[in-house]
Amino acid sequence: MPRSNIAKLNSTFEQLPSNLLHNTIAIVIVLLSACVAIVQYQNELIQMRILGLRAEHLTGTLNLVNEWNFFQAKNNRAIINELGQNLIPDKRSQYRESVERYSREKEQIKARAHSLQDNLGAMNMSITECAKIRAKLLFIAVILQLAISLSSISLLFRRNSIYLAVLAFSATSIAIALTTVILNLSSGVF
Protein backbone atom coordinates (compact mmCIF):
# COMPACT_ATOMS: atom_id res chain seq x y z
CA MET A 1 0.00 0.00 0.00
CA PRO A 2 1.48 3.41 -0.93
CA ARG A 3 2.41 5.71 1.92
CA SER A 4 -0.23 8.27 1.01
CA ASN A 5 -2.99 5.65 1.31
CA ILE A 6 -1.75 4.68 4.78
CA ALA A 7 -1.73 8.35 5.79
CA LYS A 8 -5.31 8.78 4.52
CA LEU A 9 -6.38 5.65 6.40
CA ASN A 10 -4.76 6.89 9.61
CA SER A 11 -6.39 10.30 9.32
CA THR A 12 -9.78 8.64 8.72
CA PHE A 13 -9.33 6.50 11.84
CA GLU A 14 -8.17 9.47 13.88
CA GLN A 15 -11.42 11.25 13.09
CA LEU A 16 -13.52 8.49 14.67
CA PRO A 17 -14.81 9.36 18.13
CA SER A 18 -12.55 7.85 20.79
CA ASN A 19 -15.60 6.83 22.89
CA LEU A 20 -16.75 4.59 20.08
CA LEU A 21 -13.38 2.86 19.84
CA HIS A 22 -12.98 2.58 23.62
CA ASN A 23 -16.41 1.02 23.92
CA THR A 24 -15.72 -1.28 20.98
CA ILE A 25 -12.45 -2.44 22.56
CA ALA A 26 -14.25 -3.05 25.86
CA ILE A 27 -16.85 -5.20 24.08
CA VAL A 28 -14.10 -7.04 22.22
CA ILE A 29 -12.33 -7.79 25.51
CA VAL A 30 -15.58 -9.22 26.89
CA LEU A 31 -16.05 -11.35 23.76
CA LEU A 32 -12.45 -12.56 23.90
CA SER A 33 -12.86 -13.44 27.57
CA ALA A 34 -16.01 -15.42 26.79
CA CYS A 35 -14.17 -17.28 24.03
CA VAL A 36 -11.32 -18.07 26.42
CA ALA A 37 -13.84 -19.48 28.90
CA ILE A 38 -15.44 -21.66 26.20
CA VAL A 39 -12.07 -22.90 24.93
CA GLN A 40 -10.89 -23.64 28.47
CA TYR A 41 -14.12 -25.53 29.17
CA GLN A 42 -13.60 -27.65 26.07
CA ASN A 43 -10.00 -28.15 27.11
CA GLU A 44 -11.16 -29.46 30.49
CA LEU A 45 -13.65 -31.80 28.81
CA ILE A 46 -11.00 -33.20 26.50
CA GLN A 47 -8.59 -33.57 29.41
CA MET A 48 -11.22 -35.57 31.34
CA ARG A 49 -11.77 -37.72 28.23
CA ILE A 50 -8.02 -38.36 27.96
CA LEU A 51 -7.86 -39.34 31.64
CA GLY A 52 -10.85 -41.66 31.21
CA LEU A 53 -9.28 -43.29 28.16
CA ARG A 54 -5.99 -43.72 30.00
CA ALA A 55 -7.80 -45.38 32.91
CA GLU A 56 -9.59 -47.70 30.47
CA HIS A 57 -6.26 -48.39 28.77
CA LEU A 58 -4.65 -49.29 32.08
CA THR A 59 -7.53 -51.62 32.94
CA GLY A 60 -7.32 -53.16 29.48
CA THR A 61 -3.57 -53.66 29.86
CA LEU A 62 -4.08 -55.40 33.20
CA ASN A 63 -6.77 -57.63 31.65
CA LEU A 64 -4.42 -58.43 28.76
CA VAL A 65 -1.63 -59.41 31.16
CA ASN A 66 -4.09 -61.58 33.09
CA GLU A 67 -5.20 -63.31 29.89
CA TRP A 68 -1.62 -64.07 28.86
CA ASN A 69 -0.82 -65.33 32.36
CA PHE A 70 -3.89 -67.56 32.20
CA PHE A 71 -2.75 -68.76 28.77
CA GLN A 72 0.67 -69.60 30.20
CA ALA A 73 -0.88 -71.51 33.11
CA LYS A 74 -3.00 -73.57 30.69
CA ASN A 75 0.09 -74.16 28.55
CA ASN A 76 2.04 -75.41 31.59
CA ARG A 77 -0.80 -77.78 32.48
CA ALA A 78 -0.92 -79.07 28.91
CA ILE A 79 2.85 -79.74 29.02
CA ILE A 80 2.53 -81.58 32.35
CA ASN A 81 -0.31 -83.70 30.97
CA GLU A 82 1.73 -84.50 27.85
CA LEU A 83 4.55 -85.69 30.11
CA GLY A 84 2.07 -87.73 32.15
CA GLN A 85 0.70 -89.25 28.97
CA ASN A 86 4.19 -90.46 28.05
CA LEU A 87 5.28 -91.52 31.56
CA ILE A 88 2.11 -93.23 32.83
CA PRO A 89 0.77 -95.53 30.09
CA ASP A 90 -2.31 -96.78 31.97
CA LYS A 91 -3.75 -93.18 32.24
CA ARG A 92 -2.80 -92.18 28.70
CA SER A 93 -6.41 -91.55 27.52
CA GLN A 94 -7.19 -89.39 30.56
CA TYR A 95 -4.07 -87.29 29.96
CA ARG A 96 -4.82 -87.03 26.21
CA GLU A 97 -8.30 -85.65 26.97
CA SER A 98 -6.76 -83.09 29.33
CA VAL A 99 -4.18 -82.06 26.72
CA GLU A 100 -6.93 -81.59 24.12
CA ARG A 101 -9.10 -79.62 26.57
CA TYR A 102 -6.18 -77.36 27.52
CA SER A 103 -5.37 -76.81 23.83
CA ARG A 104 -8.96 -75.66 23.15
CA GLU A 105 -8.94 -73.42 26.22
CA LYS A 106 -5.60 -71.90 25.16
CA GLU A 107 -7.04 -71.00 21.75
CA GLN A 108 -10.03 -69.29 23.39
CA ILE A 109 -7.76 -67.38 25.75
CA LYS A 110 -5.49 -66.42 22.86
CA ALA A 111 -8.47 -65.07 20.88
CA ARG A 112 -9.61 -62.96 23.87
CA ALA A 113 -6.06 -61.64 24.36
CA HIS A 114 -5.78 -60.61 20.69
CA SER A 115 -9.16 -58.88 20.92
CA LEU A 116 -7.95 -56.98 24.00
CA GLN A 117 -4.78 -55.97 22.13
CA ASP A 118 -6.85 -54.62 19.25
CA ASN A 119 -8.99 -52.61 21.69
CA LEU A 120 -5.86 -51.19 23.33
CA GLY A 121 -4.56 -50.12 19.93
CA ALA A 122 -7.82 -48.31 19.19
CA MET A 123 -7.68 -46.62 22.60
CA ASN A 124 -4.13 -45.44 21.90
CA MET A 125 -5.34 -43.85 18.68
CA SER A 126 -8.21 -42.13 20.53
CA ILE A 127 -5.85 -40.81 23.20
CA THR A 128 -3.54 -39.46 20.48
CA GLU A 129 -6.42 -37.74 18.67
CA CYS A 130 -7.67 -36.18 21.91
CA ALA A 131 -4.16 -34.96 22.71
CA LYS A 132 -3.96 -33.26 19.30
CA ILE A 133 -7.29 -31.53 19.88
CA ARG A 134 -6.13 -30.44 23.34
CA ALA A 135 -2.94 -28.97 21.87
CA LYS A 136 -5.01 -26.94 19.40
CA LEU A 137 -7.28 -25.70 22.19
CA LEU A 138 -4.31 -24.64 24.29
CA PHE A 139 -2.82 -22.77 21.33
CA ILE A 140 -6.13 -21.00 20.69
CA ALA A 141 -6.37 -20.04 24.38
CA VAL A 142 -2.92 -18.44 24.12
CA ILE A 143 -3.95 -16.53 20.98
CA LEU A 144 -7.12 -15.29 22.66
CA GLN A 145 -5.23 -14.18 25.77
CA LEU A 146 -2.71 -12.42 23.56
CA ALA A 147 -5.60 -10.61 21.86
CA ILE A 148 -6.94 -9.55 25.28
CA SER A 149 -3.52 -8.21 26.25
CA LEU A 150 -3.12 -6.31 22.98
CA SER A 151 -6.62 -4.88 23.36
CA SER A 152 -5.76 -3.61 26.82
CA ILE A 153 -2.46 -2.15 25.62
CA SER A 154 -4.20 -0.40 22.72
CA LEU A 155 -6.27 1.53 25.24
CA LEU A 156 -3.06 2.91 26.73
CA PHE A 157 -1.78 4.24 23.39
CA ARG A 158 -5.11 5.84 22.48
CA ARG A 159 -4.39 5.71 18.76
CA ASN A 160 -7.25 4.78 16.50
CA SER A 161 -5.01 3.00 14.00
CA ILE A 162 -3.72 0.73 16.77
CA TYR A 163 -7.30 0.13 17.92
CA LEU A 164 -8.30 -1.00 14.48
CA ALA A 165 -5.29 -3.30 14.09
CA VAL A 166 -6.10 -4.86 17.46
CA LEU A 167 -9.77 -5.18 16.47
CA ALA A 168 -8.76 -7.02 13.30
CA PHE A 169 -6.49 -9.39 15.25
CA SER A 170 -9.17 -9.91 17.87
CA ALA A 171 -11.86 -10.62 15.30
CA THR A 172 -9.59 -13.17 13.63
CA SER A 173 -8.86 -14.78 17.00
CA ILE A 174 -12.56 -15.01 17.83
CA ALA A 175 -13.33 -16.49 14.41
CA ILE A 176 -10.61 -19.14 14.80
CA ALA A 177 -11.75 -19.99 18.33
CA LEU A 178 -15.41 -20.30 17.42
CA THR A 179 -14.64 -22.33 14.30
CA THR A 180 -12.53 -24.75 16.35
CA VAL A 181 -15.22 -25.02 19.04
CA ILE A 182 -17.91 -25.72 16.46
CA LEU A 183 -15.75 -28.28 14.64
CA ASN A 184 -14.99 -30.05 17.94
CA LEU A 185 -18.68 -30.16 18.82
CA SER A 186 -19.71 -31.42 15.41
CA SER A 187 -16.97 -34.07 15.30
CA GLY A 188 -18.50 -35.91 18.24
CA VAL A 189 -15.39 -35.66 20.41
CA PHE A 190 -17.46 -34.29 23.28
C-alpha positions in Angstrom: 0.0 0.0 0.0 1.5 3.4 -0.9 2.4 5.7 1.9 -0.2 8.3 1.0 -3.0 5.7 1.3 -1.8 4.7 4.8 -1.7 8.3 5.8 -5.3 8.8 4.5 -6.4 5.6 6.4 -4.8 6.9 9.6 -6.4 10.3 9.3 -9.8 8.6 8.7 -9.3 6.5 11.8 -8.2 9.5 13.9 -11.4 11.2 13.1 -13.5 8.5 14.7 -14.8 9.4 18.1 -12.6 7.8 20.8 -15.6 6.8 22.9 -16.8 4.6 20.1 -13.4 2.9 19.8 -13.0 2.6 23.6 -16.4 1.0 23.9 -15.7 -1.3 21.0 -12.4 -2.4 22.6 -14.3 -3.1 25.9 -16.8 -5.2 24.1 -14.1 -7.0 22.2 -12.3 -7.8 25.5 -15.6 -9.2 26.9 -16.1 -11.4 23.8 -12.5 -12.6 23.9 -12.9 -13.4 27.6 -16.0 -15.4 26.8 -14.2 -17.3 24.0 -11.3 -18.1 26.4 -13.8 -19.5 28.9 -15.4 -21.7 26.2 -12.1 -22.9 24.9 -10.9 -23.6 28.5 -14.1 -25.5 29.2 -13.6 -27.7 26.1 -10.0 -28.2 27.1 -11.2 -29.5 30.5 -13.7 -31.8 28.8 -11.0 -33.2 26.5 -8.6 -33.6 29.4 -11.2 -35.6 31.3 -11.8 -37.7 28.2 -8.0 -38.4 28.0 -7.9 -39.3 31.6 -10.9 -41.7 31.2 -9.3 -43.3 28.2 -6.0 -43.7 30.0 -7.8 -45.4 32.9 -9.6 -47.7 30.5 -6.3 -48.4 28.8 -4.6 -49.3 32.1 -7.5 -51.6 32.9 -7.3 -53.2 29.5 -3.6 -53.7 29.9 -4.1 -55.4 33.2 -6.8 -57.6 31.6 -4.4 -58.4 28.8 -1.6 -59.4 31.2 -4.1 -61.6 33.1 -5.2 -63.3 29.9 -1.6 -64.1 28.9 -0.8 -65.3 32.4 -3.9 -67.6 32.2 -2.8 -68.8 28.8 0.7 -69.6 30.2 -0.9 -71.5 33.1 -3.0 -73.6 30.7 0.1 -74.2 28.6 2.0 -75.4 31.6 -0.8 -77.8 32.5 -0.9 -79.1 28.9 2.8 -79.7 29.0 2.5 -81.6 32.4 -0.3 -83.7 31.0 1.7 -84.5 27.8 4.6 -85.7 30.1 2.1 -87.7 32.2 0.7 -89.2 29.0 4.2 -90.5 28.0 5.3 -91.5 31.6 2.1 -93.2 32.8 0.8 -95.5 30.1 -2.3 -96.8 32.0 -3.7 -93.2 32.2 -2.8 -92.2 28.7 -6.4 -91.6 27.5 -7.2 -89.4 30.6 -4.1 -87.3 30.0 -4.8 -87.0 26.2 -8.3 -85.6 27.0 -6.8 -83.1 29.3 -4.2 -82.1 26.7 -6.9 -81.6 24.1 -9.1 -79.6 26.6 -6.2 -77.4 27.5 -5.4 -76.8 23.8 -9.0 -75.7 23.2 -8.9 -73.4 26.2 -5.6 -71.9 25.2 -7.0 -71.0 21.7 -10.0 -69.3 23.4 -7.8 -67.4 25.7 -5.5 -66.4 22.9 -8.5 -65.1 20.9 -9.6 -63.0 23.9 -6.1 -61.6 24.4 -5.8 -60.6 20.7 -9.2 -58.9 20.9 -8.0 -57.0 24.0 -4.8 -56.0 22.1 -6.8 -54.6 19.2 -9.0 -52.6 21.7 -5.9 -51.2 23.3 -4.6 -50.1 19.9 -7.8 -48.3 19.2 -7.7 -46.6 22.6 -4.1 -45.4 21.9 -5.3 -43.8 18.7 -8.2 -42.1 20.5 -5.8 -40.8 23.2 -3.5 -39.5 20.5 -6.4 -37.7 18.7 -7.7 -36.2 21.9 -4.2 -35.0 22.7 -4.0 -33.3 19.3 -7.3 -31.5 19.9 -6.1 -30.4 23.3 -2.9 -29.0 21.9 -5.0 -26.9 19.4 -7.3 -25.7 22.2 -4.3 -24.6 24.3 -2.8 -22.8 21.3 -6.1 -21.0 20.7 -6.4 -20.0 24.4 -2.9 -18.4 24.1 -3.9 -16.5 21.0 -7.1 -15.3 22.7 -5.2 -14.2 25.8 -2.7 -12.4 23.6 -5.6 -10.6 21.9 -6.9 -9.6 25.3 -3.5 -8.2 26.3 -3.1 -6.3 23.0 -6.6 -4.9 23.4 -5.8 -3.6 26.8 -2.5 -2.1 25.6 -4.2 -0.4 22.7 -6.3 1.5 25.2 -3.1 2.9 26.7 -1.8 4.2 23.4 -5.1 5.8 22.5 -4.4 5.7 18.8 -7.2 4.8 16.5 -5.0 3.0 14.0 -3.7 0.7 16.8 -7.3 0.1 17.9 -8.3 -1.0 14.5 -5.3 -3.3 14.1 -6.1 -4.9 17.5 -9.8 -5.2 16.5 -8.8 -7.0 13.3 -6.5 -9.4 15.3 -9.2 -9.9 17.9 -11.9 -10.6 15.3 -9.6 -13.2 13.6 -8.9 -14.8 17.0 -12.6 -15.0 17.8 -13.3 -16.5 14.4 -10.6 -19.1 14.8 -11.8 -20.0 18.3 -15.4 -20.3 17.4 -14.6 -22.3 14.3 -12.5 -24.8 16.3 -15.2 -25.0 19.0 -17.9 -25.7 16.5 -15.8 -28.3 14.6 -15.0 -30.0 17.9 -18.7 -30.2 18.8 -19.7 -31.4 15.4 -17.0 -34.1 15.3 -18.5 -35.9 18.2 -15.4 -35.7 20.4 -17.5 -34.3 23.3 
